[in-house]
Amino acid sequence: MLFKLSMSGMKSKLKDYIVLLAGLIMSISIFYLFQTLALNKAFIEGNSIIQSIGFIFHAGSFLLVVITFFYILYANSFLLSLRQKEFGMYMMLGAKKYKIKLLMFIETIVLGIISLSMGIVLGIVLAQGIGQLLMNQLDFTGRGYHAFYIPSMTVTITFFLMMFILSAMMNSIKLSRVTVLQLVHSEMQIEHAPIKTKKNIAGSLLACLLLSIGYISMIKMDVLKETGVIIALVATTLGTFLLFISLLPFIIKKLKNHKKLREKGINAFTFAQLSFRINSLTKVLATVAMLVALGAGAIAAGMAFKNNVLLMANGSEIYDVVTHNPTTQEKQILHEITFKQKYQYRYKTDDKYVYYLKEDLEKNRPLVHSQEGRKDFNKFKEISKDLPEGSVLEDGIENGSDSAQIPSEWQEALDSIEPYYAHENHKIKIVDYNMYRKIHGKEGSVFIGNTGDFESYKEELKQLDNIQLHKYKNIDPEQLRSKYSSYEMFYGVSSGTVFMGFFLGIAFLTMMASCLMFKILSGASKDIMRYQMLRKIGVRQELLTKSIYKEIFLIFLFPALIGIAHVLIGMNIFSFILINPYYRVWLPIVIFSIIYVVYYLITVQLFKGIVLPKSIKE
């Protein structure tokens, strides 16, 4: 009987339960997505760079558990709020309170089982779809990755069942403390709570202090290492929640009291709406801010690792192309490439030396590292010093030799031009034109070039590498000193992290949208009467629509600003791994902004559909 009663009660509020169910399904599927990576040892061990940042990854996993915990508690408290009036009526008709508690418990568990089943199925589909899409885009094999992963499923089911049972128990305790009259008149209770200025100021100052500690820990990550991750995680999370709880109601109050803003259009109504509901929004908005930081930050980190591959390749090898004595096939490929800078140097070889022509080298001076610090690893400069005639490139000058040693800058340059396998067991000697003509040896040339757009010519450079391997059969692909081979090596090492960043970024941003839309839409039904009243007294639909856009815009704005601030500071976490963690950081922020605006517009349309039904619009 109780089961039938609970099912009929859920059917009576099916629209609200669908919103709740959608949020829970998305939360479960995203939790499962994360666990497919967090628990998949074969995947993590098969991608070496992920092992090096494993601590950060597990810290993120812990943060997701905390956020999901509060999300589930909130979702199930909403479940109680949906039925409070109905439960009050049952009790007025003679139902015992323990029966109502049992009814509530059944509803929570039934909803939990349905959402768990659908959430895991959706999680598997998303894990497979998103995983394969990213692997194809990143040309990443993802060894050990499985969309259907039993350990992840076990952890997800266990965690959420515990959460649903805990929520049901908390709802029962909450129900036992509420009187029948409070249940019956639950919809007439306001959400507004008085703002205590001193308490809010103290809370805001503490929040700023905690955020400062968190930000400093991120900036000094190269010194603090793993300790910095823990401090940043705890301080930033606590600071964010405290900032929204203390400062946001104070800001809304100031906006409401601003005379010029209040008297424009129906802003007085808009700010009053925000003022009355802001206290119930603060924790959700803080959660959304953290999800924005995690989502946009994960995508930014993934893109930073991807861009870092090119920076590392550029830094390890100065030239895009270095080839000795180009063959006809090589010349054809080189002809297809547009070079920003290209030089050709002549040389002769005998049994002992490779003789480079001094005039050629000084006329078109090669590049060397600028050596101005780690961040300038991929910056270069032309050599300013001249080459001593007759100088030799070797570790030490032989006793009795009148040859000078080649200066260190020129040593670095010649090392880039002359890979060890080009002329094994030969030393480099610098000679002028007159001496060069007198040398009896095999003449050759080396071509070097930079395209200025390495990634546009990857296929051509790959072909050149294959020809080089055919030329020098005594070396393996890993020993080939070319920018393309370096790029492939670095990409192979970091592709797992790039995949993880994009994968988790999509997951967090989806969860963020679910949280915010769920919270806004779940309270929309209480606003119908207010909009009806305004419509009846002659307020135009256009003004009501503008009010909705403004109200939801402000709700979306605050977590976005804080979340992006967290991202911009938080990228310092990767400073000890990446050459430049901020390289093209604007791109993931633009991607996030587009996604966020789309969710904002969808939420506005759904909200309008609830509070401005057709009967009112007409």
C-alpha positions as CSV (number, residue, x, y, z in Angstrom):
1,M,0.0,0.0,0.0
2,L,2.8,2.4,0.9
3,F,4.6,1.6,-2.3
4,K,1.5,2.3,-4.4
5,L,0.9,5.6,-2.5
6,S,4.5,6.7,-3.1
7,M,4.3,5.9,-6.8
8,S,1.0,7.8,-7.2
9,G,2.6,10.7,-5.3
10,M,5.6,10.7,-7.7
11,K,3.3,10.6,-10.7
12,S,1.4,13.7,-9.4
13,K,4.6,15.7,-9.6
14,L,6.1,13.9,-12.6
15,K,7.5,17.1,-14.2
16,D,9.4,18.1,-11.0
17,Y,10.7,14.5,-10.6
18,I,11.9,14.4,-14.2
19,V,14.1,17.5,-13.5
20,L,15.4,15.8,-10.3
21,L,15.9,12.5,-12.1
22,A,17.8,14.1,-15.0
23,G,20.1,15.8,-12.5
24,L,20.8,12.6,-10.6
25,I,21.4,10.6,-13.8
26,M,23.9,13.2,-15.1
27,S,25.6,13.2,-11.7
28,I,25.9,9.4,-11.6
29,S,27.1,9.1,-15.2
30,I,29.8,11.8,-14.7
31,F,30.9,10.1,-11.5
32,Y,31.2,6.8,-13.4
33,L,33.1,8.6,-16.2
34,F,35.7,9.9,-13.7
35,Q,36.1,6.5,-12.1
36,T,36.8,4.8,-15.4
37,L,40.0,6.8,-15.4
38,A,40.7,7.1,-11.6
39,L,40.5,3.3,-11.0
40,N,41.9,2.1,-14.3
41,K,45.5,1.1,-13.3
42,A,46.3,-0.3,-16.7
43,F,45.4,3.0,-18.4
44,I,47.4,5.1,-15.9
45,E,50.4,2.8,-15.9
46,G,50.3,2.6,-19.7
47,N,50.6,6.4,-20.0
48,S,53.7,7.6,-18.2
49,I,53.0,11.3,-17.8
50,I,49.7,10.5,-16.0
51,Q,51.8,8.6,-13.4
52,S,53.9,11.8,-12.8
53,I,50.8,13.8,-12.0
54,G,48.9,11.0,-10.3
55,F,48.7,12.9,-7.0
56,I,46.9,15.8,-8.6
57,F,44.5,13.4,-10.4
58,H,43.6,11.7,-7.1
59,A,43.1,15.1,-5.5
60,G,40.6,15.9,-8.2
61,S,38.9,12.6,-7.7
62,F,38.5,13.4,-4.0
63,L,37.1,16.9,-4.8
64,L,34.6,15.3,-7.2
65,V,33.4,13.0,-4.3
66,V,32.9,15.9,-2.0
67,I,31.0,17.9,-4.6
68,T,28.9,14.9,-5.5
69,F,28.2,14.3,-1.8
70,F,26.7,17.8,-1.3
71,Y,24.9,17.6,-4.7
72,I,23.1,14.4,-3.7
73,L,22.2,15.8,-0.3
74,Y,20.7,18.9,-1.9
75,A,18.9,16.9,-4.5
76,N,17.2,14.6,-1.9
77,S,16.3,17.6,0.3
78,F,14.5,18.9,-2.8
79,L,12.7,15.6,-2.9
80,L,11.3,16.3,0.6
81,S,10.3,19.8,-0.3
82,L,8.2,18.5,-3.3
83,R,6.0,16.5,-1.0
84,Q,5.9,18.4,2.3
85,K,2.4,19.8,1.8
86,E,1.1,16.4,0.7
87,F,2.7,14.7,3.7
88,G,1.1,17.3,6.0
89,M,-2.3,16.5,4.6
90,Y,-1.8,12.7,5.2
91,M,-0.9,13.4,8.8
92,M,-3.9,15.7,9.3
93,L,-6.0,12.8,8.0
94,G,-4.5,10.5,10.7
95,A,-1.4,9.0,9.2
96,K,1.3,8.2,11.7
97,K,4.6,10.0,11.3
98,Y,6.7,6.8,11.1
99,K,4.5,5.7,8.1
100,I,5.3,9.0,6.4
101,K,9.0,8.5,7.1
102,L,8.8,5.0,5.6
103,L,6.9,6.4,2.6
104,M,9.7,9.0,2.1
105,F,12.4,6.4,2.5
106,I,10.8,4.2,-0.2
107,E,10.5,7.1,-2.6
108,T,14.2,8.1,-2.1
109,I,15.4,4.5,-2.6
110,V,13.2,3.9,-5.7
111,L,14.4,7.2,-7.2
112,G,18.0,6.2,-6.4
113,I,17.7,2.8,-8.0
114,I,16.1,4.2,-11.2
115,S,18.7,7.0,-11.5
116,L,21.6,4.6,-10.7
117,S,20.5,2.2,-13.5
118,M,20.0,4.9,-16.0
119,G,23.1,6.8,-14.9
120,I,25.5,3.9,-15.3
121,V,24.1,3.0,-18.7
122,L,24.5,6.7,-19.8
123,G,28.0,6.7,-18.2
124,I,29.1,3.7,-20.2
125,V,27.7,5.2,-23.4
126,L,29.4,8.6,-22.7
127,A,32.6,6.9,-21.7
128,Q,32.6,4.9,-25.0
129,G,31.5,7.8,-27.2
130,I,33.6,10.6,-25.6
131,G,36.6,8.3,-25.2
132,Q,36.6,7.1,-28.8
133,L,36.0,10.6,-30.1
134,L,38.9,12.1,-28.2
135,M,41.2,9.2,-29.0
136,N,40.5,9.6,-32.8
137,Q,41.0,13.4,-32.6
138,L,44.2,13.1,-30.5
139,D,45.5,10.0,-32.4
140,F,45.8,8.4,-29.0
141,T,45.5,4.6,-28.6
142,G,44.6,4.7,-24.8
143,R,46.1,1.4,-23.8
144,G,44.1,-0.2,-21.0
145,Y,41.1,2.2,-21.3
146,H,37.7,0.4,-21.0
147,A,34.3,2.2,-21.1
148,F,32.6,-0.8,-19.5
149,Y,34.7,-1.2,-16.3
150,I,33.4,-3.4,-13.4
151,P,35.5,-1.8,-10.6
152,S,34.2,1.7,-11.6
153,M,30.7,0.4,-11.7
154,T,31.1,-1.2,-8.3
155,V,32.4,2.0,-6.7
156,T,29.7,4.1,-8.3
157,I,26.8,1.8,-7.2
158,T,28.3,1.5,-3.6
159,F,28.9,5.3,-3.3
160,F,25.5,6.4,-4.5
161,L,23.5,3.7,-2.6
162,M,25.2,4.9,0.5
163,M,24.4,8.5,-0.4
164,F,20.7,7.7,-1.1
165,I,20.4,5.7,2.2
166,L,22.1,8.6,4.1
167,S,19.9,11.1,2.4
168,A,16.7,9.1,3.2
169,M,17.8,8.9,6.9
170,M,18.5,12.7,7.0
171,N,15.1,13.4,5.4
172,S,13.4,11.2,8.0
173,I,15.2,13.1,10.8
174,K,14.2,16.4,9.2
175,L,10.6,15.2,8.8
176,S,10.4,14.2,12.5
177,R,11.4,17.7,13.6
178,V,8.7,19.5,11.5
179,T,5.2,20.0,12.8
180,V,2.1,19.2,10.8
181,L,1.3,23.0,10.3
182,Q,4.8,23.7,9.0
183,L,4.3,20.9,6.4
184,V,0.9,22.1,5.3
185,H,2.0,25.7,4.9
186,S,5.5,24.9,3.5
187,E,4.9,26.7,0.2
188,M,4.1,29.9,2.1
189,Q,7.5,30.0,3.9
190,I,10.0,32.5,2.5
191,E,13.6,31.7,1.8
192,H,14.8,35.2,2.8
193,A,17.2,35.4,5.7
194,P,18.3,38.7,7.3
195,I,21.8,39.8,6.4
196,K,24.1,40.4,9.4
197,T,26.6,42.9,8.1
198,K,29.4,42.3,10.7
199,K,29.1,38.5,10.3
200,N,29.2,38.9,6.5
201,I,32.2,41.2,6.5
202,A,34.1,38.8,8.8
203,G,33.2,35.8,6.6
204,S,34.2,37.7,3.5
205,L,37.6,38.6,5.0
206,L,38.2,35.0,6.0
207,A,37.2,33.8,2.6
208,C,39.7,36.2,1.0
209,L,42.4,35.0,3.3
210,L,41.7,31.4,2.5
211,L,41.6,32.1,-1.3
212,S,44.9,34.0,-0.9
213,I,46.5,31.1,0.8
214,G,45.2,28.8,-1.9
215,Y,46.4,31.0,-4.7
216,I,49.8,31.5,-3.2
217,S,50.1,27.7,-2.8
218,M,49.3,27.4,-6.5
219,I,51.8,30.1,-7.5
220,K,54.6,28.5,-5.4
221,M,53.8,25.0,-6.5
222,D,57.4,24.4,-7.7
223,V,58.5,24.9,-4.1
224,L,55.6,23.3,-2.2
225,K,55.1,20.3,-4.5
226,E,52.5,17.8,-3.2
227,T,51.9,19.8,0.0
228,G,51.0,22.8,-2.2
229,V,48.3,20.7,-3.9
230,I,46.7,19.7,-0.6
231,I,46.8,23.3,0.8
232,A,45.4,24.8,-2.5
233,L,42.7,22.2,-2.7
234,V,41.4,22.7,0.9
235,A,41.9,26.5,1.2
236,T,40.5,27.3,-2.3
237,T,37.4,25.1,-1.8
238,L,36.6,26.4,1.7
239,G,37.4,30.0,0.6
240,T,35.0,29.7,-2.4
241,F,32.1,28.4,-0.4
242,L,32.7,31.0,2.4
243,L,32.9,33.8,-0.2
244,F,29.6,32.9,-1.8
245,I,27.9,32.4,1.6
246,S,29.2,35.7,3.1
247,L,29.8,38.1,0.2
248,L,27.1,37.3,-2.4
249,P,24.0,38.2,-0.3
250,F,25.8,41.4,0.7
251,I,26.4,42.3,-3.0
252,I,22.8,41.6,-3.9
253,K,21.7,43.8,-1.0
254,K,23.8,46.6,-2.3
255,L,22.4,46.2,-5.8
256,K,18.9,46.2,-4.4
257,N,19.5,49.4,-2.4
258,H,21.1,51.3,-5.3
259,K,18.5,53.9,-6.2
260,K,19.2,54.4,-10.0
261,L,19.4,50.6,-10.6
262,R,16.3,49.8,-8.6
263,E,14.1,52.4,-10.3
264,K,15.0,51.3,-13.8
265,G,12.2,49.2,-15.4
266,I,11.2,46.4,-13.0
267,N,14.7,46.0,-11.5
268,A,13.1,46.4,-8.0
269,F,11.3,43.1,-8.7
270,T,14.3,41.4,-10.2
271,F,16.6,42.3,-7.2
272,A,13.8,41.4,-4.8
273,Q,13.6,37.9,-6.4
274,L,17.4,37.5,-6.0
275,S,17.4,38.9,-2.5
276,F,14.8,36.4,-1.3
277,R,16.4,33.3,-2.9
278,I,20.1,34.1,-2.7
279,N,20.6,32.3,0.6
280,S,19.4,29.1,-0.9
281,L,21.6,29.6,-4.0
282,T,24.9,30.4,-2.3
283,K,26.1,26.8,-1.7
284,V,25.0,25.7,-5.2
285,L,26.7,28.6,-6.9
286,A,29.9,27.9,-4.9
287,T,29.7,24.3,-6.1
288,V,29.2,25.5,-9.7
289,A,32.2,27.8,-9.4
290,M,34.3,24.9,-8.3
291,L,33.0,22.8,-11.2
292,V,33.7,25.6,-13.6
293,A,37.2,25.7,-12.3
294,L,37.6,22.0,-12.6
295,G,35.9,21.8,-16.1
296,A,37.6,24.7,-17.7
297,G,40.8,24.0,-15.8
298,A,40.9,20.4,-17.1
299,I,40.4,21.5,-20.7
300,A,43.0,24.2,-20.2
301,A,45.5,21.7,-18.7
302,G,44.8,19.3,-21.6
303,M,45.4,21.9,-24.2
304,A,48.5,23.1,-22.3
305,F,49.9,19.6,-22.4
306,K,49.1,19.4,-26.1
307,N,50.7,22.8,-26.9
308,N,53.6,21.9,-24.6
309,V,54.5,19.0,-27.0
310,L,55.2,21.5,-29.7
311,L,57.1,23.8,-27.3
312,M,59.2,20.9,-26.1
313,A,59.9,19.8,-29.7
314,N,60.9,23.3,-30.7
315,G,63.2,23.6,-27.7
316,S,64.9,20.2,-28.2
317,E,65.5,20.7,-31.9
318,I,66.1,24.1,-33.3
319,Y,65.3,23.3,-37.0
320,D,62.3,21.7,-38.5
321,V,64.5,20.1,-41.2
322,V,68.1,19.1,-41.1
323,T,69.2,16.8,-44.0
324,H,72.6,16.0,-45.4
325,N,73.1,15.6,-49.2
326,P,69.3,15.7,-50.0
327,T,68.2,13.0,-52.5
328,T,65.9,13.7,-55.5
329,Q,63.0,12.5,-53.4
330,E,63.9,14.7,-50.5
331,K,64.3,17.7,-52.8
332,Q,60.8,17.1,-54.2
333,I,59.4,17.1,-50.6
334,L,61.4,20.2,-49.6
335,H,60.0,22.0,-52.7
336,E,56.5,21.4,-51.3
337,I,57.3,23.1,-48.0
338,T,57.3,26.9,-47.6
339,F,60.3,27.8,-45.4
340,K,60.4,30.9,-43.3
341,Q,64.2,30.5,-43.0
342,K,66.5,28.1,-44.9
343,Y,70.3,27.8,-45.3
344,Q,72.7,25.5,-47.0
345,Y,76.2,24.8,-45.8
346,R,79.0,23.2,-47.8
347,Y,81.6,20.8,-46.3
348,K,84.2,18.2,-47.3
349,T,85.1,14.9,-45.5
350,D,88.2,12.8,-45.3
351,D,89.2,10.0,-43.0
352,K,89.4,12.2,-39.9
353,Y,87.5,15.5,-40.3
354,V,84.4,17.1,-41.6
355,Y,85.6,20.5,-43.0
356,Y,83.0,23.2,-42.8
357,L,83.4,26.4,-44.8
358,K,83.9,29.4,-42.4
359,E,82.5,31.9,-44.9
360,D,79.2,29.9,-45.3
361,L,78.6,29.6,-41.6
362,E,79.4,33.3,-40.8
363,K,77.3,34.6,-43.8
364,N,74.2,32.7,-42.7
365,R,74.8,32.4,-38.9
366,P,72.9,29.4,-37.4
367,L,70.7,29.7,-34.3
368,V,71.3,28.7,-30.7
369,H,69.2,28.7,-27.5
370,S,68.8,32.2,-25.9
371,Q,69.5,30.5,-22.5
372,E,67.4,33.1,-20.6
373,G,65.6,30.6,-18.4
374,R,63.2,27.7,-18.6
375,K,60.3,29.7,-20.0
376,D,62.6,30.7,-22.9
377,F,63.5,27.1,-23.6
378,N,62.2,27.4,-27.2
379,K,63.6,30.9,-27.9
380,F,66.7,31.3,-30.1
381,K,69.2,33.8,-31.2
382,E,71.8,34.2,-33.9
383,I,75.4,33.6,-32.9
384,S,77.3,36.9,-32.6
385,K,80.9,35.6,-32.2
386,D,83.1,34.9,-35.2
387,L,84.6,31.4,-35.9
388,P,88.4,31.0,-35.3
389,E,89.9,29.6,-38.5
390,G,91.2,26.1,-38.0
391,S,89.3,25.5,-34.8
392,V,88.2,21.9,-34.1
393,L,85.0,20.6,-32.4
394,E,86.2,18.0,-29.8
395,D,86.2,17.5,-26.0
396,G,89.9,18.5,-25.7
397,I,92.7,19.6,-28.0
398,E,95.4,17.1,-28.5
399,N,98.9,17.7,-27.1
400,G,101.1,19.5,-29.6
401,S,98.1,20.5,-31.7
402,D,98.0,24.1,-32.9
403,S,94.3,24.0,-33.4
404,A,92.0,26.2,-31.3
405,Q,88.7,24.8,-29.9
406,I,85.4,25.9,-31.4
407,P,83.6,28.4,-29.1
408,S,80.7,26.9,-27.0
409,E,77.9,28.7,-28.9
410,W,79.2,27.4,-32.2
411,Q,79.5,24.0,-30.7
412,E,75.8,24.0,-29.9
413,A,75.0,25.2,-33.4
414,L,77.1,22.6,-35.2
415,D,75.7,19.9,-33.0
416,S,72.2,20.8,-34.4
417,I,73.5,20.9,-38.0
418,E,75.7,17.7,-37.7
419,P,73.9,14.8,-35.9
420,Y,76.4,12.2,-34.6
421,Y,75.3,9.5,-37.1
422,A,75.8,11.7,-40.2
423,H,79.6,11.3,-40.1
424,E,80.5,8.8,-37.3
425,N,84.0,9.1,-35.8
426,H,84.7,12.3,-37.6
427,K,85.6,15.6,-35.9
428,I,84.4,19.0,-37.2
429,K,87.1,21.4,-38.4
430,I,86.5,25.0,-39.6
431,V,88.5,26.2,-42.7
432,D,88.5,29.2,-44.9
433,Y,87.8,29.2,-48.6
434,N,91.4,28.9,-49.7
435,M,92.1,25.9,-47.4
436,Y,88.8,24.4,-48.4
437,R,89.8,24.4,-52.1
438,K,93.0,22.5,-51.3
439,I,91.3,19.7,-49.3
440,H,90.9,16.5,-51.2
441,G,87.8,14.9,-49.9
442,K,84.2,14.0,-50.7
443,E,82.1,17.2,-51.0
444,G,78.7,17.4,-49.5
445,S,76.1,19.9,-48.2
446,V,73.6,20.2,-45.3
447,F,70.2,21.8,-45.7
448,I,68.5,23.3,-42.6
449,G,65.2,25.1,-42.5
450,N,62.4,26.4,-40.3
451,T,58.8,26.6,-41.6
452,G,57.4,28.8,-38.8
453,D,54.3,26.5,-38.8
454,F,55.6,23.0,-37.9
455,E,52.2,21.4,-37.5
456,S,51.0,22.3,-41.0
457,Y,53.8,20.2,-42.5
458,K,53.8,17.1,-40.2
459,E,53.1,14.7,-43.1
460,E,56.0,16.1,-45.2
461,L,58.3,16.0,-42.2
462,K,57.3,12.4,-41.5
463,Q,58.2,11.4,-45.0
464,L,61.6,13.1,-44.7
465,D,62.2,11.2,-41.4
466,N,61.4,7.9,-43.2
467,I,64.0,8.7,-45.9
468,Q,66.5,9.6,-43.2
469,L,66.0,6.2,-41.6
470,H,66.5,4.5,-44.9
471,K,69.8,6.6,-45.4
472,Y,71.2,5.8,-41.9
473,K,70.3,2.1,-41.4
474,N,72.5,2.0,-38.2
475,I,70.0,4.0,-36.1
476,D,66.5,3.3,-34.7
477,P,63.6,5.7,-35.0
478,E,64.1,6.8,-31.4
479,Q,67.7,7.8,-32.2
480,L,66.8,10.0,-35.1
481,R,67.5,13.6,-34.2
482,S,64.7,15.5,-35.9
483,K,62.0,17.8,-34.7
484,Y,59.3,15.5,-36.0
485,S,60.8,12.5,-34.1
486,S,61.0,14.6,-30.9
487,Y,57.4,15.8,-31.4
488,E,56.2,12.2,-31.8
489,M,58.1,11.1,-28.7
490,F,56.7,14.0,-26.5
491,Y,53.2,13.5,-27.9
492,G,53.3,9.8,-27.2
493,V,54.3,10.6,-23.6
494,S,51.7,13.3,-23.0
495,S,48.7,12.2,-25.1
496,G,47.2,10.3,-22.1
497,T,47.1,13.5,-20.1
498,V,45.7,15.5,-23.0
499,F,42.9,12.8,-23.3
500,M,42.3,12.9,-19.6
501,G,42.0,16.7,-19.5
502,F,39.5,16.9,-22.3
503,F,37.6,13.9,-21.0
504,L,37.2,15.3,-17.5
505,G,36.7,18.8,-18.7
506,I,33.6,17.7,-20.6
507,A,32.4,15.7,-17.6
508,F,32.8,18.6,-15.1
509,L,31.2,21.2,-17.4
510,T,28.2,18.9,-18.0
511,M,27.8,18.4,-14.2
512,M,28.2,22.1,-13.7
513,A,25.3,22.8,-16.1
514,S,23.2,20.0,-14.5
515,C,23.7,21.6,-11.0
516,L,22.9,25.1,-12.0
517,M,19.9,24.4,-14.3
518,F,18.6,21.9,-11.7
519,K,18.6,24.5,-8.9
520,I,17.1,27.3,-10.9
521,L,14.4,25.2,-12.5
522,S,13.5,23.4,-9.3
523,G,12.4,26.6,-7.7
524,A,10.7,28.1,-10.7
525,S,7.2,26.8,-9.8
526,K,7.2,29.0,-6.8
527,D,7.6,32.1,-9.0
528,I,4.5,31.4,-11.2
529,M,2.2,33.3,-8.9
530,R,4.5,36.3,-8.7
531,Y,4.7,36.6,-12.5
532,Q,0.9,36.2,-12.8
533,M,0.4,39.0,-10.3
534,L,2.7,41.4,-12.3
535,R,1.0,40.4,-15.5
536,K,-2.5,41.1,-14.0
537,I,-1.5,44.6,-12.9
538,G,-0.4,45.5,-16.4
539,V,3.4,44.7,-16.6
540,R,4.3,44.0,-20.2
541,Q,5.6,40.6,-21.2
542,E,8.7,42.3,-22.6
543,L,9.6,43.6,-19.2
544,L,9.0,40.3,-17.5
545,T,11.2,38.6,-20.1
546,K,14.0,41.1,-19.5
547,S,13.7,40.5,-15.8
548,I,14.1,36.8,-16.2
549,Y,17.2,37.3,-18.4
550,K,18.8,39.7,-15.9
551,E,18.0,37.5,-12.9
552,I,19.4,34.3,-14.4
553,F,22.4,36.2,-15.9
554,L,23.5,37.4,-12.5
555,I,23.1,33.9,-11.1
556,F,25.3,32.6,-13.9
557,L,27.8,35.4,-13.7
558,F,29.1,35.1,-10.2
559,P,30.3,31.4,-10.4
560,A,31.7,32.0,-13.8
561,L,33.9,34.9,-12.6
562,I,35.2,33.0,-9.6
563,G,35.7,29.8,-11.5
564,I,37.7,31.5,-14.3
565,A,39.9,33.2,-11.6
566,H,40.6,29.8,-10.1
567,V,41.6,28.5,-13.6
568,L,43.9,31.4,-14.3
569,I,45.7,31.1,-11.0
570,G,45.4,27.3,-10.9
571,M,47.4,26.7,-14.1
572,N,50.5,27.4,-12.0
573,I,50.0,23.9,-10.6
574,F,51.5,22.6,-13.8
575,S,54.4,25.0,-13.9
576,F,56.8,22.3,-12.7
577,I,55.8,20.0,-15.6
578,L,55.1,22.4,-18.5
579,I,57.4,25.0,-20.1
580,N,54.5,27.4,-20.4
581,P,51.2,26.3,-18.8
582,Y,49.5,29.6,-20.0
583,Y,50.3,29.0,-23.7
584,R,47.0,29.8,-25.5
585,V,45.0,29.6,-22.3
586,W,42.5,32.0,-23.8
587,L,41.3,29.2,-26.1
588,P,39.8,26.9,-23.4
589,I,38.3,29.9,-21.7
590,V,36.5,30.8,-25.0
591,I,35.3,27.2,-25.4
592,F,34.0,27.3,-21.8
593,S,32.3,30.7,-22.4
594,I,30.5,29.4,-25.5
595,I,29.2,26.3,-23.6
596,Y,28.2,28.5,-20.6
597,V,26.3,31.0,-22.8
598,V,24.4,28.1,-24.5
599,Y,23.4,26.6,-21.1
600,Y,22.4,30.1,-19.9
601,L,20.1,30.6,-22.9
602,I,18.6,27.1,-22.5
603,T,18.0,27.7,-18.8
604,V,16.3,31.1,-19.6
605,Q,14.0,29.4,-22.2
606,L,13.0,26.6,-19.8
607,F,12.4,29.0,-16.9
608,K,10.2,31.2,-19.2
609,G,8.3,28.1,-20.2
610,I,7.5,27.4,-16.5
611,V,6.8,30.9,-15.1
612,L,5.2,32.4,-18.3
613,P,2.8,29.6,-19.5
614,K,0.8,30.1,-22.7
615,S,-2.3,31.2,-20.9
616,I,-0.3,34.1,-19.4
617,K,1.6,35.0,-22.6
618,E,-1.7,35.4,-24.5
